[in-house]
Amino acid sequence: MSDQYLVRIEGKNTDIAVEETQSILDAALRANEWLPHSCTQGTCGTCKLKVLRGEVDHRQTPEYTLTVEERAEGLALGCMATPRSDLTVEPLGNVSDDGVPRHPLRDYEGTVVVLDDIAANTRRLVIELDTPMQFNAGQYAELIVPEHAGARQYSMANPPTETRRLEFHIKLTAGGLSTDGWIFRSMTLGERVSLRGPLGQFNLVAKQDEPAILIGGGTGLAPLKSIVQHALVEDLVPELFLYHGGRRREDLYDVEFFRDLEHRHPHFHYRPVLSEEQWEGATGLVTDVVVSDFPSCKGMSAFLCGPPAMVDAAVKALKRRRMAPRLIFREEFAITPATSTAPAVL
């Protein structure tokens, strides 16, 4: 049995029990103590902490995320660092109450009830949970890969009212531990799976005055589908513009679903975009189409999800169109090498 240490988050009055092999972030979220985080795989730096007292093991923290100098200054990544003693830590990100509901991290078991090919090398996976998971529209879960130490991250595409049936959109990655080695190779209907969640701070939960532009690349559509459904049911946004970028027609999916939503909700607009095929719809880079559609984005917000290059291009384009940076929310899909056991979106 591993040792256990007490970790105190500066400014809070409670001590969190953390196993010596458990990350500080994992323990905090399970105790329903919110800490800023995004990727949970050591690549984004959102969960940086200042260690005020005690010692941590940085484990496999990448130096490009946490430099040698930062470590010497007492900084650590909450998602990677494990305790070597009792600790007091101070998050560098904002931990104030912003009105966003916080749902504790939990372990879940479920059954595969849908496993359909929906686009080129893309599958829809639906898991029926044994117990419901509360989450915010836009968050993700980690699927535990059988017979491996690793887990892989996938955003929920279903609205948060559906707490027992989680929908995921999964793109095949050559050599991917989760996709090539499991979901596209051996996974079957009725299979039992383990997962944990919810995770992430990409979400739309509160009513806002600003119209919203949502841009998804590939399976970056998944959390946006959750957000769109939640926003329409709860009337959270005065007007929604959803852009989905792909290379060819075979990359698009759920087109009829969004066309139907567009028909039933006049303030929702759906615009699929293809970059490598001429068709009756918009053609070009999805960010270029957005720029051509909006001479100004002042007074609007944006929710972006997809490959880092697409997200970066979208941020720059929206800023050029005078969108306030504080109203641009993003979720980047990162990919780790197939041989890595670190969590990744694959």
Secondary structure, DSSP 8 states (H G I E B T S, - for coil): ---EEEEEETT-S-EEEEETTS-HHHHHHHTT-----S-SSSSS-TTEEEEEES-EE-TT--TTTS-HHHHHTTEEETTT-EESS-EEEEESS--S--S------EEEEEEEEEEEEEETTEEEEEEEESS-----TT-EEEEE-TTSS-EEEEE--S-TT--SEEEEEEE--TT-TTIIIIITTT--TT-EEEEEEEE-S----S--SS-EEEEEEGGGHHHHHHHHHHHHHHT--S-EEEEEEESSGGG--SHHHHHHHHHH-TTEEEEEEESS---SSEES-HHHHHHHH-S--TT-EEEEEE-HHHHHHHHHHHHHTT--GGGEEEEE-----TT--S-B--
